[in-house]
Amino acid sequence: MVNRVNLDQVLEELDATSALEELQGIIEALRDAFLVDHMVYHWVDSAGDQYGCGTYSNEWRERWVSQNYQRVDPVILGCFQRFHPVDWKRLDWSSKAARQFMIEAQEYGVGNQGFSIPIRGPNGQFALFSVSHSCDDATWAQFTEDNSRDLILIAHFFNRKALEFEPGRQPESSRALSPREVDAMTLLAMGYSRAQTAETLSISEHTLRVYIESARFKLGALNTTHAVARAMSRGLIVV
């Protein structure tokens, strides 16, 4: 379902953004790369100011704001209480207001399926990265199973870029890799296979996978190749 070639290109463009306004074009390209109906990012910064970009229609955005739907939207209410990604079907849609909201949202083309990733940043910053689509339950379950890990990484990377543009915010230093993560990334950068890397470090491939995944999250990388490239560009490993 995902256009991988386009996705890699979009991530390079995201890394190169230099202004908050550029994120709108990026999220539209991400939507197209994942072949879904909509993708949305909503950010409340440490001063309480809000910023949003996404692919919902202008009519739905205006309706949502004019009706003060943040008070009844189960996605907003549910994700604000969570720290982990959630499928919209697992949220509380039991109230009459929530059910009516769902009907209206679908009339505006939001989609009957959704997946949201809550993100909490420094000094009270809160963001929500959501993907929605119109399809049956089985198709959506397969999509989230196949893509949830990538979406989580992209959401946090997207949020980090947004934070770079927050007025008055000081840039954060990169999270340091552990010595074992540095060793693993260095050997992979030198062209070692995973099996060769694990053997060289005298660890199992399962343990190696843990180090690689940890490094990926710290670096905000989509895959191992991306992680190695980011580690090298930041001087965290030297080959």
C-alpha positions in Angstrom: 0.0 0.0 0.0 3.0 2.3 0.6 5.0 3.9 -2.3 8.4 3.3 -0.7 10.4 5.3 -3.4 8.2 8.3 -2.8 8.4 7.9 0.9 12.2 8.0 1.0 12.2 11.1 -1.1 9.6 12.8 1.1 11.7 12.1 4.2 14.7 13.7 2.6 12.6 16.8 1.9 11.3 16.8 5.5 14.8 16.7 6.8 15.6 19.7 4.6 12.6 21.9 5.6 13.6 25.4 6.9 10.2 26.9 7.8 7.0 25.9 9.5 4.9 26.6 6.4 6.8 24.0 4.4 5.4 21.2 6.5 2.0 21.5 4.8 3.5 20.3 1.5 5.4 17.6 3.3 2.3 16.1 5.0 0.5 16.1 1.6 3.4 14.2 0.1 3.4 11.7 3.0 -0.3 11.2 2.5 0.3 10.4 -1.1 3.2 8.1 -0.3 1.1 6.0 2.2 -1.8 6.0 -0.3 -4.3 7.0 2.4 -7.1 9.6 2.4 -5.8 11.9 5.0 -2.8 12.7 7.2 -2.9 15.5 9.9 -0.5 17.0 12.4 -1.8 19.2 15.3 0.6 20.9 17.6 0.1 23.0 20.8 3.4 24.6 21.8 4.8 25.5 25.2 3.1 28.9 25.0 -0.3 27.5 24.2 -0.2 28.6 20.6 -1.6 26.1 18.1 -0.4 25.1 14.7 -1.9 22.5 12.3 -1.4 21.1 8.9 -3.1 18.3 7.1 -5.3 17.2 4.2 -8.8 17.6 5.6 -11.0 19.8 3.6 -11.2 23.5 4.5 -15.0 23.0 5.1 -14.3 20.3 7.8 -11.6 22.4 9.4 -13.9 25.4 9.6 -16.8 23.3 10.9 -14.6 21.7 13.6 -13.4 25.0 14.8 -16.8 26.8 14.7 -18.5 24.0 16.5 -15.8 23.8 19.2 -15.5 20.1 18.5 -12.3 19.8 20.5 -14.7 19.3 23.4 -16.3 16.2 22.0 -13.8 14.8 19.5 -12.9 11.3 20.9 -9.6 11.4 19.1 -8.5 14.6 20.9 -9.9 13.6 24.2 -8.7 10.0 24.1 -5.2 10.7 22.8 -4.6 13.5 25.4 -4.9 10.8 28.1 -2.6 8.4 26.3 1.1 8.1 25.6 0.9 5.3 23.0 -0.5 5.2 19.5 -4.1 4.1 19.2 -6.6 2.9 16.6 -9.7 5.0 16.6 -11.9 2.0 17.1 -10.4 1.6 20.6 -11.5 5.1 21.6 -14.7 5.9 23.4 -17.5 6.6 20.9 -20.3 5.6 23.2 -21.8 9.0 23.9 -24.5 10.5 21.7 -22.3 13.5 20.9 -19.4 11.3 19.9 -21.6 9.2 17.6 -23.0 12.3 16.0 -19.5 13.7 15.6 -18.4 10.5 13.8 -21.3 10.6 11.4 -20.6 14.2 10.5 -16.9 13.7 10.2 -17.5 10.9 7.7 -19.9 13.1 5.7 -17.0 15.5 5.4 -14.7 12.8 4.1 -12.6 12.1 7.2 -12.8 8.4 6.8 -14.2 5.5 8.9 -10.8 4.3 10.0 -8.0 6.1 11.8 -4.7 5.8 13.7 -3.3 8.5 15.9 0.1 9.0 17.6 0.2 11.3 20.7 3.5 13.1 21.1 4.6 15.0 24.2 7.5 17.5 24.0 9.3 19.8 26.4 7.5 22.4 28.6 4.0 21.0 28.0 4.1 20.8 24.2 1.5 18.3 22.9 1.1 17.1 19.4 -1.1 14.6 17.5 -0.2 12.9 14.3 -3.1 11.1 12.6 -3.8 9.0 9.6 -7.3 8.2 8.3 -8.8 6.3 5.5 -12.1 4.8 4.2 -11.9 1.0 4.0 -13.0 -2.2 5.7 -11.7 -3.3 9.1 -9.5 -6.1 7.7 -7.8 -3.8 5.2 -7.1 -1.2 7.9 -5.8 -3.8 10.4 -3.4 -5.0 7.8 -2.3 -1.4 7.0 -1.6 -0.5 10.6 0.2 -3.8 11.2 2.4 -3.2 8.2 3.0 0.5 8.8 2.6 1.5 12.4 6.3 1.4 13.3 7.1 3.7 10.3 4.3 6.0 11.1 5.4 6.4 14.7 9.0 7.2 13.6 7.7 9.7 11.0 5.3 11.3 13.6 8.2 12.0 16.0 10.5 13.2 13.3 7.8 15.5 11.9 7.2 16.8 15.4 10.9 17.4 16.0 11.0 19.5 12.8 8.0 21.5 14.0 9.7 22.2 17.3 12.7 23.5 15.5 10.5 26.4 14.2 8.9 27.2 17.6 9.7 30.9 18.3 12.4 31.3 21.0 13.1 27.6 21.3 16.7 26.6 21.7 17.8 23.7 19.5 18.2 20.4 21.3 21.4 18.4 21.1 21.2 15.0 19.6 20.5 12.1 21.9 23.8 10.2 22.4 24.1 6.6 21.3 25.3 4.1 23.8 28.8 2.5 23.2 27.2 -0.7 22.0 24.9 1.2 19.6 27.9 3.1 18.2 29.7 -0.2 17.7 26.7 -1.7 15.9 26.1 1.3 13.7 29.8 1.6 12.8 30.1 -2.0 11.7 26.9 -1.7 9.6 28.2 1.4 8.0 31.4 -0.5 7.1 29.2 -2.9 5.1 29.0 -5.8 7.7 25.9 -7.9 7.5 23.7 -8.3 10.6 25.1 -11.8 11.2 28.7 -10.6 10.8 28.0 -7.6 13.1 26.5 -9.8 15.8 29.4 -12.3 15.5 32.0 -9.5 15.7 30.3 -8.0 18.8 29.8 -11.5 20.3 26.1 -11.0 20.8 23.0 -12.6 19.4 21.2 -11.2 16.3 18.2 -10.6 18.6 20.3 -8.4 20.9 21.8 -6.7 17.9 18.3 -5.9 16.7 17.5 -4.3 20.0 20.6 -2.0 19.7 19.6 -1.1 16.1 16.0 -0.3 17.0 17.1 1.8 19.9 19.5 3.8 17.7 16.8 4.3 15.1 14.4 5.8 17.6 17.1 8.1 19.1 18.1 9.3 15.6 14.5 9.6 14.3 15.3 7.3 11.4 12.9 5.4 9.3 15.1 2.4 8.7 18.6 1.1 9.5 20.2 2.7 6.4 18.6 6.1 7.4 19.9 5.6 10.9 23.5 4.9 9.7 23.4 8.0 7.5 22.1 10.3 10.2 24.6 8.9 12.7 27.5 9.6 10.3 26.2 13.1 9.3 26.1 14.0 13.0 29.5 12.7 13.7 28.2 10.0 16.1 30.1 7.3 14.2 33.2 7.6 12.1 34.0 5.1 9.3 
